[in-house]
Structure formats: C-alpha cells, structure tokens
Amino acid sequence: MATFDLEQQEQLDQFKHFWKKYGNLITWTLVLVLGAYAAWTGYLYWQQKRSAAASGLYEELDRAAEARQADKVAQAFKDLKANYGGTTFAEQGALLAAKVAADNQKLDDAKAALQWVAENGKNANLVAIARLRLAGVQLDAKAYDEALKTLDAKLPAEFAPLADDRRGDVLLAQGKKDEAAKAFTAAWKAMDPTVDYRRFIEGKLTALGQAPAAAATAASAP
C-alpha cells in the first residue's frame, strides 16, 4: 500500500512539474482554439442570417419590379447595396433594378446600377452580364468610347462572343464598318452553331456584305 501511495505521489509530482512548465502554453492554446471555433461558428451564423435578410429584400425588389413600381425597386436596391453589398442578391438586384430603370427611361439610374456591379461584383458571370448591358446603355447614349472600354474588360470565355457582337454594334454605330464586320465575324465563329442568336449575327454580317455562309462556300470551292 505504501508503495502504491509512493507511485501516486511520484506521478502527481511529475504532473505538477509538467503543468508548471507547459500549463500556460496548453491553456492559451486551448483558449485560442476554442476562441477560433466560437468565432467561426458565430461567423457562419451571421452569414446565414445576413443571407436570409438579403434574400427577403431581393424578393421585395422582385415583387416591386413585377408590379412596375419603379420607386420601390430603386429603394429596395438602395437598401440591398447599402446593407448587403457583398452578396449575390445585391448583384442580382442591381441587374433587375437597372432593367426597371431602363424600361422607365431612367438611363442614368440604369447605368449607375450596372456600373456598380461591374466595379464591385464578385460573381464573374453577373459582372459579365452587367458589362454587356452597360455597354448597351452607353451605346444608346452614343457614348461609344465608354462602351468599347466597358467591353475591353476581361470576361469569362463563354461571354466572349456576346462581347464581340456588342463591340460590333458600337463600331458600326461609329461608322467603322470593316472593324464592325471583324467583330461580328469573331462572335459568329466563337458562338455555338446551335444557338439561335448566331443567326442574328449572321444577318448583321449579311447586311454588311460579308455573309459568313457565302464566305465559307467560296473558300471550299475548288
């Protein structure tokens, strides 16, 4: 029994020595680990709550758009941008708000909403859509140089044909028919043949006297 008590005392002394040497380090490590876990859990909760609130506000914007209540759409987008600017809902809201503004001939508001997405958006596809639409608004306003600059930004590969098509529209509006034809040709070649819009681009080329089908036939002739 005395031997057992002696072993226990020895183990206790070893533990005390170990804790004296490493206790603070272990304690602070646990504090940091548990603190990081609590912070991460809190962040996830905050993100979920934030996403839910942004979703509700976007739905409000969508309902106002369907009811053609332009002022409510503008206010809902303003709130989305101010409070949930880093969410996809804000970017989608901007695109919808821009459409409503353009439909109501408020081109400055449409341009501002699209410019916001183009400059601040995180979703590459939504940013690309915003740039294409922004270039269209700038084209309508005859701000040709601005439109070309907007289209010069790097976009996902799947949007390249649409950017070339829009670039062709701008160049044609400037009277640069040869450059416009080159842009339309690039768009036509890059676009999937099964896409109906490709025929529309072909129509533009035909109007410029450079029908791609005819050119292909001539190239394949002996």
RAHURA-V322303 format. One record per backbone hydrogen bond with DSSP energy under -0.5 kcal/mol. CO is the residue of the C=O (numbers start at 0). NH is the residue of the N-H. If there is no record, write none. Layout:
BEGIN
co:CO nh:NH
co:CO nh:NH
END
This chain:
BEGIN
co:0 nh:4
co:1 nh:5
co:2 nh:6
co:3 nh:7
co:4 nh:8
co:5 nh:9
co:6 nh:10
co:7 nh:11
co:8 nh:12
co:9 nh:13
co:10 nh:14
co:11 nh:15
co:12 nh:16
co:13 nh:17
co:14 nh:18
co:15 nh:19
co:16 nh:20
co:17 nh:21
co:18 nh:22
co:21 nh:25
co:22 nh:26
co:23 nh:27
co:24 nh:28
co:25 nh:29
co:26 nh:30
co:27 nh:31
co:28 nh:32
co:29 nh:33
co:30 nh:34
co:31 nh:35
co:32 nh:36
co:33 nh:37
co:34 nh:38
co:35 nh:39
co:36 nh:40
co:37 nh:41
co:38 nh:42
co:39 nh:43
co:40 nh:44
co:41 nh:45
co:42 nh:46
co:43 nh:47
co:44 nh:48
co:45 nh:49
co:46 nh:50
co:47 nh:51
co:48 nh:52
co:49 nh:53
co:50 nh:54
co:51 nh:55
co:52 nh:56
co:53 nh:57
co:54 nh:58
co:55 nh:59
co:56 nh:60
co:57 nh:61
co:58 nh:62
co:59 nh:63
co:60 nh:64
co:61 nh:65
co:62 nh:66
co:63 nh:68
co:64 nh:67
co:67 nh:69
co:68 nh:72
co:69 nh:73
co:70 nh:74
co:71 nh:75
co:72 nh:76
co:73 nh:77
co:74 nh:78
co:75 nh:79
co:76 nh:80
co:77 nh:81
co:78 nh:82
co:79 nh:83
co:83 nh:86
co:86 nh:90
co:87 nh:91
co:88 nh:92
co:89 nh:93
co:90 nh:94
co:91 nh:95
co:92 nh:96
co:93 nh:97
co:94 nh:98
co:95 nh:99
co:96 nh:100
co:97 nh:101
co:98 nh:102
co:99 nh:103
co:100 nh:105
co:101 nh:104
co:104 nh:106
co:105 nh:109
co:106 nh:110
co:107 nh:111
co:108 nh:112
co:109 nh:113
co:110 nh:114
co:111 nh:115
co:112 nh:116
co:113 nh:117
co:114 nh:118
co:115 nh:119
co:116 nh:120
co:121 nh:123
co:122 nh:126
co:123 nh:127
co:124 nh:128
co:125 nh:129
co:126 nh:130
co:127 nh:131
co:128 nh:132
co:129 nh:133
co:130 nh:134
co:131 nh:135
co:132 nh:136
co:133 nh:137
co:134 nh:138
co:135 nh:139
co:136 nh:140
co:137 nh:142
co:138 nh:141
co:141 nh:143
co:142 nh:146
co:143 nh:147
co:144 nh:148
co:145 nh:149
co:146 nh:150
co:147 nh:151
co:149 nh:152
co:155 nh:158
co:156 nh:159
co:158 nh:162
co:159 nh:163
co:160 nh:164
co:161 nh:165
co:162 nh:166
co:163 nh:167
co:164 nh:168
co:165 nh:169
co:166 nh:170
co:167 nh:171
co:168 nh:172
co:169 nh:173
co:170 nh:175
co:171 nh:174
co:174 nh:176
co:175 nh:179
co:176 nh:180
co:177 nh:181
co:178 nh:182
co:179 nh:183
co:180 nh:184
co:181 nh:185
co:182 nh:186
co:183 nh:187
co:184 nh:188
co:185 nh:189
co:186 nh:190
co:191 nh:194
co:194 nh:197
co:195 nh:198
co:195 nh:199
co:196 nh:199
co:196 nh:200
co:197 nh:201
co:198 nh:202
co:199 nh:203
co:200 nh:204
co:201 nh:205
co:202 nh:206
co:203 nh:207
co:204 nh:209
co:205 nh:208
co:210 nh:214
co:211 nh:215
co:212 nh:216
co:213 nh:217
co:214 nh:218
co:215 nh:219
co:216 nh:220
co:217 nh:220
END
